[in-house]
Amino acid sequence: MVRIRLNKTSLSGLVILGSNALPFVLAPARASALDVDGRGALAYFQAALLVIINVSILGARPAAYKHHLSGDSRFSVPYGGLVTSSLCVAFPVGAVCVALGYDYPRSVMIAIVICVAIAPLYTILQFELVDAQLRQLQKRIVMLVGVPSLVDVGVSSILLASGQYSLHAAIAVCIAVEAARIMLAMTFRLVDYIGSHGANFADGLLRDCWKLSVTNVAPTIVLNIDVIILGAVSTPQILGVYAVGKIGFTLALVVSNATEGAAVGALLHRRAAATVRPIVETAALTLLISVAGIIAVLLLFPSDFHEAAHILPMLAIAGLAYGVNRWLLIGLAAVSGRGATILSLANVAIALVCCLAVAQVAPDRVVLYAATYLAVQVLAVACTSAGLRSAWSNIEAKVPETSVV
């Protein structure tokens, strides 16, 4: 029985990885259709989209993990309060993204405003995804990841074949993909709500979302701050090259997402040894992504993007480090919310200072910029790992004292 379950989980992981990687098959054709300037503008929009979405969901994911860990696995979510809170933080973040990217096409600015409006609905996806991961609902996970990817590939292929793929069309596809993901999550959440006959609202869930928001928002800022800063300081051409290189980062992050459930579950129960296998599997696939990425950039992309081959392996390793650090932050937040908050803010400060300094001094040296971003991610893993070990040691040190009393 165990062997069958592991095989199903592994198969689901491969399906998730494949469905996430599928849109990147069209990356060379998209790059050719948009040229370097268009690819840079699209990269800025995608970075702004991710920042707005992840800031607006506050700490929904770590809060959901916390309530599942406490045994409160069947609860209703106070969406009214969450949506209101999300809009309060999404609006100023969207305004900053518009201000920094004011020189980009007007369609990019309009799309950012649309994202501000729909971003709060992403909270539903977070709760549904955590629930599916911890309950091992592999079919739901595959659908939440796979269906939007199929929408992306299908619509983009039609637009590319008809010669209608442009910056405006690419932005519309991005929004449609996220809308499909949200609608699926809302459907699953509705099914669970009907099945539970109206579960009670989780006590303190909204409070925990605010309390743990830093541990969710800060990594998102670190995830996209390199693109935002380079887009504001440098030219669309340079950002376009960097964006192609960051495909390696995204694919490595996809791999870590596929193994997040097992890794986070082990960390929440303080079983560090159980995280070795997910890390090794992710690292092996990251190496494969790096080699394949270099070949793909040199053979399939226009010559204007060939410099991306030098930075893709570095950014792929940075993606691996980012994924591992996110696991560690979730584990740390479960035992020491203050420690996770301090480390998250420190990671943001370091990434902001380092990326801004390099972008200002050498805005056209993408290799140096990528190396700096990699160093920031590796440093974050080291600091968070040390913080988690310290928190576990403190808990173990208190056990004898409690038993004596």
N, C-alpha and C positions, 0 to 999 in steps of 0.2 A: 504493500500500500504506500509506504513512504517513497519507494522508488518511483512509483507512478506519479505521485504528487510533485516530486522534484522535477520529473521530466516535463510535466505540464507547465510548471512555473518557468523552467528554462525555455520551453517553446514559446510561452507568452513573452518572455524577455526578448527573444529573437524577433518575434513579430513586431513588438514595440520598437525595437531598434531599427528594423527594416522600414517600418512605416514612417518613422521620424527621418530616416536617411533618404527616403524616396524622393522628397522634393528637391534634394540637392543634386539629383541626377540631371535636373534641368538647369542647374546653376550656370554652366557654360553658355547655353542658349539665352538665358536671361541676361547674362553679362553682355553678350554681343548685341542684344536688342536694346539695352539701356545705355550702352557705352559707359565710360568711366565716370562721367559727371552724374548720369542718372543712377548708376549703382551707388554712388556716394550719397545722393539725396535719399534713396530708398533705405540705405543703411542707417541714416540719421533718423528717419521715421520709425524704423523697426526698433531702434534703441529707445526712442522716446515712448513708443508703445509699451515696451516691456517695463520701463521705469514707471509709467503712469499706472499700468495694471497692478504691478506688484506693490507699489506704494498704497494704492487704494484698498487692497485686501488686508492691509494692516498685518496683524499676526495671526490670521485665520488658520494657517496650516499648523504652526506649533501649538496653538490653543486647542485645535482638534486632536492632535497627538496627546496633549496633556489630559484631556477629558476621556479619551479612549483608555489611557493608561490607568486612570483612576476608576475604571469600570463603568463609566457613564458612556456606553457605546451607542445607545439608541436615544437620541435627543433631537428635539426640534431647535432650529436656529432662529434667533431674533433678527430676521433679515431687515426689518424696518430700521432698527438702530444701526445695524451694520452698513446699510446703504447710505444713510444720512452721514455717518462718520466717514465713510469712504469718499463721498463727494466733497467733504470739508478738506480732505488732504489732497484729493486728485486735482481739484481746480487750481490751487497755487502751483503745483508741480507742472501741470500742463501749461500754465502761463509762463513759467521759466523756460520750458522746452521751446515754446513759440518765440520767446525773446532771443534765446541763443541761436535759433535757426531761422531768424527772420530773413536772411539772404537767400534761403532755399525757395523753391517754387511755392506759389500760394496754395497749391493743392496739398502740399505737405502740412502746412499750417492748419488748413481746414480739417484734414484727417486727424490731426492731433486733438482738435476740439471734439471731434466725434468720439475719439477714444476716451476722453475724459467723461463723456456721458454714459458710455457702456461699461467702463472699467469696474464699477462697483458690483456688477452682476458676476464678476469673476469669483467673488466670495463663495458662491454656490459650488463652483468647480473645485475649490480648495477642499471643502468639507467632503464632497463626494469622492475626490481622489484619495484623500486620507482614509476614508471609510473603506474604499475598495482595496487599497493596499494592505491595510491591517486585517481585513476579513478575507484576503486572498481571493477577491472576486476578479479573476483573471480576464474574463470576457468583458467586463465593464472597463477595465484598464485599457485593454486592447482597443475597444470602441472609442474611448475618450481620446486616445492618441491617434488611432488609425484613420477614423472617419474624417477628421479635419485635414489630415495629410492627403487623403484621396481627393478631397475637395480642392485642395491646393494644386495637386498635380493635374487633375482633370481639367479644371478651368484654365490653368496656365498653359497647358498643352494646346487647348483649343485656340487661345489667344495667340500663342506663338505660331501655330500652324497657319492661322489666318492673317498673320502680320499685324495684329492689333495690339500686341503687347507693348505697353508704354509705361511711363512712371505712374500715370493716373490709374491705369489698369492694375499695375502691381500693387499699389496701395489699396485698391478696392478688393483685390484678392486676399490681402493680409487681413482686412477687416472681416471679410466673409468667413475666413478660416476660423477666426476667434469667435465669431457669432455661432458657427456650427458647434464649436466646442462647448460654448455656454449653454446652448439649447439642449445638447445631450445631457449635460450635468443637471440641468433643471428637470429634465424628464426622469432621470434616475432618482433624484431627490424626491420628486413627487411620488414615484412608486414606493419608495421607502416610507414616506410620510403616511400614505394610505395603508400600507402594510402594518405600520405600528399603531394605527388607529388614533393618530394625533398624540405623539409623545410629548412629554412636558418639556418646556424650555429649559435648557441647561443653565443651572445656577452659575452666575459669574462668567459665562462664556464671552459676552461682549466686553466685560472688564479685562478678561485674559487676552482678548484680541488686541486691545489697546496696550496692555502691559507687555505683551510679547511682540508688539509691532516692530520694535527696533531690530530684533533678531531676524525678522523677515525682510524689512525694508533695506537695512544696511547692506546685506549681501547683494540685493538687486541693484543698488547704486553702484557697488563695486563691479558688478557684472557688466554694466553699460557705461560706466563713467569714462572709459577709454574712448569709446566711440563718440560720446557727447562732447568731450573736451577736444578731441582731434577734429571733429566736425565744426566746432566753433572757432578753433584757432587756425586750422589748416585749410586746404582747398578741397572741393568735392572730388577731384581726381585722386588725391592722396588717400582720402577716406574710402574711395571706391576700391583701391588696391588693398587697403587694410581690411575692408569688409570681406573681401574674398578670402584673405588669410584667416579671418576669424571663423570661417566655416569649420575649420578644424576644432576650434573651441566649442562651437555649438554641437558638433557631432560627439565630442568627448563628453559633453554635458548630457546629451541624450543617453549615452551609455550609463552614466552615473544615475540618471533618473530611473532607468529600468531596474537598477539594483538598490534603489533607495529604501524600499520597504524592508528588505532583509537587514540592511545595514543599520537603519534607524531603530528598527525593532530590537536589535542586539544592543545598541547603545542605550536605549531607554531602560533595558534590564541589566545594564552594566556588565555586558559580556563582550569585552573588547576583542577577544580572540576570534569571535564569530564574524568580525568585520574584515578579517584578513582576506577571506575568499572573494567578497565583492570588490575589494580594492585591487586584488591581483587580476581578476577578470576585467575590470575596467581599465587597468593599466595596459594589459595585453591588447585589448581592442583599440586603445588610444595609440599604441605603437603602430598598429595596422592602419589606422586612420591617417597617421602622419605620412607613412610611406605612400599609401594610395593617393593621398591628397597632393603630394608633390608631383607625382606622375600626372594626375588629372589636370592640375593647373598648367603644367608645361605643354601637355598634348592637346587639351580641349579648350582652354581659354584663349582669347585674343592676346597678342603679344603685350598689349598695354597692361595686362594683369600678371605677367610672369614674375614680377618682383614678389608677389604674394607667396610664391613657392618657398622663399627664404624664411618667411615668418609663420607659415601654417603649422609646422611641427612645434614651434615654441608655444603658439596659442593653443594647440591641442593639449599639450602638457598643462598649460594654464587652466584649461577647462577641466581636466582631471583633478587638479588641485582645488579648483573652486567647488566641484561636486563633493569632494571629500570634506572640505571645510564646512559645507552646508550641513552634511550629516553630523559633524562634530558639534556645530552650533545648536542643532535641534536637541542633541543629547545633553549638552551643557545647559540649555534653557530649562530642561526638565528637572534638573537638580539645583541649578543656581541661576535664576533669572537675571540677577544683578551682574554676575560674572559674564553671562552671554551678552548682555547689553553693553557692558564696558568694552569687551573685545570686539563686538560688532562696530561700535563707534570708532574704535582705534583703527580697525581695518579700513573704514571709509576715509578717515583722516590721512592715513598713510597712502592709500591709493590716489586720493585727490592731490596731495602734495607732489607725489612722484610723477604722476601722469601730466599734471599741469606744468611742472618744472621742465620735463623733457620736451613736451609739446611747444613750450615757449622758446626754449633754447634751440631745438632742432626739429621744427615741425614737418620737415620733409624726409626725415630719417625713420622710416617705418620699422626697420630692423631694430634699432635702438629702442624705439617706443614699445615694440612687442616684447623685447627682452626685459624691459622695465616692468611691464605688466605681468610677465611671468614671475619675476622676482617678488612682486607684491603678493601674488596668489600663494606662492610657496611659503613666504613669511607668515601669511595668515593661517595656513595649516599648522605650522610649528607653534604659533602662539595659542591657537584654539586647542590643540592637542594637549599642550602643557596646562592650560586652564582646566580642561576636563579631568585630567589626571589629578590635579590638585583638589578639585571639587570632590571627586570620588574618595580621595585620601581623607579629606575632612569628614565625610560621612562615616567612613569606616572607623575613624578615630573616636567618634561620638558613641558608637555602639556599646563598648564596654562600660562607659560612664552611665548610660541609660539602664543597662542591665543591673548594675550595682544598686542604683536608687530603687 
